Amino acid sequence: MKIFLITIILLQILVSCTGKKIKSTSFDFILNEPCMIVNIEQDNTIEGTYLRIERAIKEDSVFIINLPAHFYLNDSNCYKWILGWGTNKPLYDAGVENLRAISKIDISNKKIILGKLLRGNGFPDINQRVVFWNTQPSGFVNEKKEPIINTKLWSKFNGKSISFSSVVYDSLLYKWVMIFNECDTDKISIYGAMSRNLIDWEPVNAGNPLLTANDFKNCIWAGVSKNGNIPQTPFVSDIIRYNNKWHMFMDGYSKDGKRNIGLAISEKSVIGPYQIINKPIISPSEHGSWNDKSCFYAKVVKYKDKFLLFYDGKNSEGNERIGMAYSYNLLTWFNYENNPVLEQHTGWRSSTGTTEPNYIEVRGDSIFLMTAGVKKFKMGPWHHYITNRMYLDKSGNVDDTQLGVFLSTDGGKSFVPHSNNPIFVNDYSNCFENEHLGGNIELIKTDTVDYLFYQAKSSFEQLKYNILLRTRKNK
């Protein structure tokens, strides 16, 4: 009887957590299109009713799917999308493991004709879950599929994984400059790349680091690895020019293992020389608070008469939320008293372990904040011992980082998600970005072309992060 009651309680909890929906809205942003469709509701804030194969004529590559009547795809846009399905094996069942191009779609008959195999093998089976992925989000195309930064040109770069912060124009150099770090390694320095056309990049400073761990040896907020044993620079997350000075925002570990946000200032070029401010500008709060372990990924923007800084705060349990701070001079910062300002973890971003802010834009009273999100696995004792389906049966960005956008109209105190989130995903059919997104995103708008820089992980050759570029011609 006790086991029966426990089972009933668990079932009730499970049912109560299923289909939970949050308020979302449609608003104008440079990235507006849906990029991942997993259910007939076409709503990624819930799991909903998954899209599945109902019938198949594999010899003709024809498949009948339980498509809704007002499906987003049609004959005019289906060429931008690909269809994915899993392997029915734990950890590899999200709908990115096997991919095919879509040749034709007939909504009235709920029929699609699949084309070239892009990843994996075979075709989806009857009743198998499928996912539609947008390979050209809001018209941004990846004309050059290879990474735009070849780390071999920086002789002291350690490893192959790269993380970038910002792309800015330096009028002193008459060139665009990208600041970046190593990542997925303990030896970390800060480097620069420069370009005249935003496409072809070459080393700054003869490929030598702009800042090394030795520059942070007297810094109290950064300069060592998480365990405190290995000297390293912090990660650069944003660069702002104000009062003819470059302000470089970074986050790193102090010797007590906590992660802090700090600042360095250059009065000349964006490539330095930099004066490192010895004290942190944002640090973890007292034990038991929402950000008592780490503060990182600062994104900064001018908003009316002050600057706003949004950052990822992590507590001792590993839960991440977004907080806000404000400043009038970029040097002294004050945390918003009602932090955190964004803590929605449901649907496509149901995991509480990822929430990094990665792009921010202001238009009038509106603040647009792009953040990362990850869908969590089916986990825990119930699925491990009762259903035996742990790490199975979920579609979409399961354990994969994708990006969504949120809107605030009250000065950053609260946010509402875009109804099409996530609005930017990696192209799983491109071997240079076939794992997931990560890190920052940078948008450069020109009269003729918009340039979108982003970081994505690849399993090609070895697991590593690359910097890639997508472009969109302006009409």
N, C-alpha and C positions, 0 to 999 in steps of 0.2 A: 504493500500500500504506500509506503514512504517513497519508494522509487517511482510509483505511478504519479504521486502528487508532485514530486520534483520535476518529472517529465512534463506534466501539465503546466507547471509554472514556467518552465523554460520555453515551452511552446507559446505561451501567452506573451512572454517577453519578446520572443522572436517575431510574432505577429505584430506587436505594437511598434516594433522598430522598422517594419517593412513598409515601403511606400511613403515614408515621411517626406513631406514636400515643404520647401521654403519659398518665400516670396521672391520672385524675380521679375525683371522688366526688360523691355527692349529699348535701347538708347543708341544714339549715333556715336560710333567710334570707328577708328580706322580699320579695326578688325571686327566684323559684325556677323560673319557667316557661321553656321554650325560646322563643326569639324569632326564630330564623333556622334554617330547615331546608333544606339544599342537597343531601343525599345519602341513600341508602337506609339507611345506618348510623345516621342521625340523630345524628351525632357531628361537631362542628365543630373538633375537634383534628386532623382529617385532611381531605383532599379527598374521599376515598372514591369511591363510585360515584354520579355525579350523578343527580338526578331529571330525567327527560326526558319529553317528550310522545311516546307510542307510537302513538296513533290520535286522530283528531279528527273531530267532526261539527260544524263551525263554525256551520252554520245553526241548530243547536240549542244552541250554546255548551257542548257536551259534549266532554270530553277524557279520554283514558285515559293514565294516568301510571304509571310503574314504582314504585308505592307499596309499601312493605314491609307485611307482614301486621299488625304491631303499630305502626301509624302513630299519631303523637301526636294528629292532628286527627280529629274525629268530627263527627257531626251536631249535637252540643250545644255545641261550641266553635268551629266553623269560621267563624261570623259575625265572630269577632274577628280573623281572619286574611285576608290578601290574597295573591294570586299574582302573582309578577313574572317577567319574562323580558327578555333583552337585545335588542340591535339587530344583532348579528353584525358590529359595526364596532369597530375598535380603540378602547379607552378607555371604550366604552359597551356592555359585554357582560356585566355582572355579575348582572343580574336585578332591577334597580331602575328601569330606564328605561321599562318598560311595566308597568302594574299594573291588575288587575281584582279586584273583590270576588268572594268565593266564595259562591255561593247554596246549594250542597248538595254533600255528599261521600259516596261509597259505597265504603268501604274494601274490602269483599269483592269488588267488581268493578273496583277501582282506578280509579274514575270520579269526576270532579268536574264540576259545572256552574258555569260562570263567570257573574258578574253584571256590574254597571256598570263601565264603563271609568273608571279613576281617574287614570291618567297615561299619556301616550304615545298609541299607536293600535293598532288591530287585535287579533289574537289570536296566541298562540304557534304556531309551525309544528311539523310532525312532526320528531322527534328534537332539538328545541330544548331546551336546559337551562332549568329553571324553579326558582324559589325561593319558599318559603312564608315570609311575614313576619307577625309578631304585632303588631297595632296596639294591643293592650291588655295590655302585659306584667304578669303576675301580678295582673290586675284593675285596674290603674291606667289611668284614662280621661282623655282630654283634652277636658273639657267645653267649655272656651274655647280654641279652636284658635289664636287670636291671641296674640302675645307679651304678657306681663303687665307689662313695663316699656316705656313709650313714651319713648324717649330725647329726643324733642322737648321734653319738659318740663324738661330740664336744659339751659339756654341755652348753656352753655359746653362741652357735650359735643361732641367732635370726631368726625364721621362717624356711622355707624349701627351698627357692630358693637360688641357689649357682652359682657363677660366678668365673671361674678360669683364671689364667694368663699364667703360663708357667709350664712345667714339665722339670726339670733339674737334672743332676746327681751331687751330692755333695760328693766329694772324702773324705771330713772330716768325713762325716757320713757313707760313704760306702753304700749310699742308694739314690734312686730316690726321689725327693721332688716335690710336687705340692703346689703352693701358691694360695689361693682362698679367696673370700669375700662372705658375704651375698649380695643378690640383691633383688629388688622389696620390699624393706623395708627401713625405715629411720635409724634404728640402724645398723651400719656397722662397722665391724672390719676385721682384716687381720689374716688368719689362715694358717696352714701348714698341709700337709699329707705326709707320707713317705711309700715307698714300695721297696722291694727287686726284684720284678719280673714284675712291671708295671701293675699288675692285681689286687693284693690284697693290700689295703691301710689302714693305721692306723694313729691315731692322732700324731702330733708332739707337743711337749711342754705340754704333758698330756691333750691335747685338749683345752688348753687355747690359747687366741689370741697371735699372735706374735707382733702385734701392735694394739693399741686401739685409740679411738678418743682423749684421754687425751695426747697421744704422739704428737698430732698435734695442741695442744692448742695455741702454739706460732707461728704456721706456717701461713704465710700470703697468701698462694696460695690454701690452703685446710683446712679441719677440721670441716666443717659444711655442713648441707644439702643445697639443692638448695635455699630454702627460708631463709636460714641463722639462723634458730631457733634451729636445733637439731645437737649436736656434732656427728661427724662420721668420720671414716677414708676415704681417697680416695680409688678408685678402682685401683688394680694392673693390668697392661696390658702387661708388659714384664719384663724379668730379663736377664741381660747380665753379663757374667764374663769377666773381663778385668783387667790386671795388678794385678792378685791375689785378686781382690775385686769383690763383687757382687753388681751390679747396678740395683736397683729396680725402674722401671718406673711406675708412677701412675698418675691418674687424679682426681681432686676433685674441689669442689666449694669454692671460696673465699667469704667473707662476702658481696660482691657486687652482688652475684648471678652468676658470670661468672665462667666458667669451665677452669681450667689450667692444664698443664702437669708439674709434678715435679719429684724429684729424691730422693732416699735414698740409702745409701751405707753401706755395711757390709764388714769388713776386715777379718772376720772369716768364719762362715757358711752362707749358703743361708737362714737359719732361724734366723739369727741375731747374736748379736745385731746390729741394724741399726742406723746410723746417718742420720737424715732427713735434707736435704738441704733446708734452710728456704725460698729461693727465687725460683720462678718457672723457668723452662727452656724454656717453650713455653707458651705464653699467647695470648688471643684474641687481634686482631689488632684494629685500630681506627674505630669509628662508620662509617658504610657504606661499610666496607670491606667484603670480602668473608667469614671471620672467626671472625666477631666482637662480637660473643656471647660465643662460646665454642671452646676449643681445647681438644681433648681426644682420647683414644684408640691408644696410641703410640706403634708402632712396630719398632724395632731397629735391624740393621744388619751392619756388617763390609763390606765395599765395597772399595777395593783397599786401598788407603792410608787414608781413613776417615770412619766415621760412618754415616749412613743415618737413619733418623727417619721419618717414614710416619705416618700421623695422620689424624683424622677426624676433619674438621673445619666446624662449623655451624654459619650461620649469623642470624641476628635478625628476619628474615622471616622464619626461620626453615629449610632453604636449606643447605644440607650437601655436601661437596666435600673433596677430599683428597689432603693434602699438604705435602711438604717435607722440612726437615731441615737437616743440616749437622754439624758434629763436628769432632774434631781431638783428643778429650780427654774424651768424654761423659759428660763433665761438662758444657762447653760453647757451645751453639747451635746458628746457624744462619739460618734463614728462606730463602729458595730458592726465588730469586727475581721474578720469573714468576709463583708463586703459583696461583691457584691450579694446580696440575699435573694430576689429574684424576677427571673429572666431567661428565662422560657419564651417562645419566639417560634416558634410552630408553628400550623398550621391557620388559624383565624380571626384570630390575631394573629401571623402569620408575618413581618410587616414588623418589622425591628429599629429603625425610626425613630420609633415611637410606643409609649409605655408608661405615660403619666401616671397616678399614683394620684389618685382623685377623691372617694372616700368611705371612711370608716373607722368601725368599730363594734366594741365589746368586750362580750362576754358571758362572764363567768367567766374561764376560761383561754383562750377562743376569741377570735381576732382575725379580723374579716371586712374584707377590703380590696378595694374595687372599683377596677379599673384600666381604662385604655383599651387598645384593640387594633385593628390594621389588618391586613387580608390583603394581601399584596404581589401585584403584577402578575406575569404571565409576562414575564420580561425577559431581557436578555443576548444574546450573539452567537448562541447555539444557536437561539433562537426568532426572532431578527432575520434571520439569514442562511439557516438550514436549514429550519425549519418555516414561516417567514413568518407566525407566529401570535403575535407579541409583542403584549401588551396585550389578548389574547383568551382565551377558553376557560376562564375561572374564574368560579365562582358565589359570591355572597354579598357580604360587606362589602369588596370589592376597592377599595383606596385610600380606604376610608371608615372613620372611627372609630366603633366601638361599644364597649359596656361589659360587662365580665365581673366575677365576684367570685371571690376566692381565700380560703382558710381556713388559718389557722395555729393550731396547738395547742402550739407550743413557744416562745411569746413573740415571734413575728415573725421567727424565724431561718430558717424555710422555709415555703413555701405550697403548697397543692394546689388546682387549679382545680375549680370546680363543673362537674359533668358536662353541665349544660344551657347553658353559656356559648356566646355572649353572652346575658346574662339581661336586658339592656335595650338597645333599639334605637330610633332615631327612626322616626317614621311618614312613610315616603316619599310617602304620598298627601296629606300636609298641606303646602301650599306654603310654610308658615312654618318647616318643618323638613325639607325634602325633599332635603338634601344629606348631612349626617352629624352625629353628636354631637361635643361638644367641651367642654373645661373641666370645671368641678366639677359635682357633683350634691349636693343637700341634701335630707335626709328629716326632716320634722317630724311626729311622732306625737302625736295627740290621742285623747281618749276616743271620739270619733265618726268622725273622718276622718284619714287619713294624707295628707300633702301631699308631693309629690315635685317639687322644682325642678331644672331641668336647662337646659343650653345646647345649642343646635343651630344648624346653618348652613342658610340658605335661599337659593334662587336666585330667589325672588320679588322683583321690582323690581330688585334687584341682589344680588350675593353678600354676605351679611352674617350675623353671629351674632345670635341672639335668645335671650331667657330665657323659658322656657315652664313651665307647671305642669300636672301630672297629679294626680288625687286618687283615693282609694279609701275607700269607706265601710267602717267596721268593723262586723262582725257582732255 
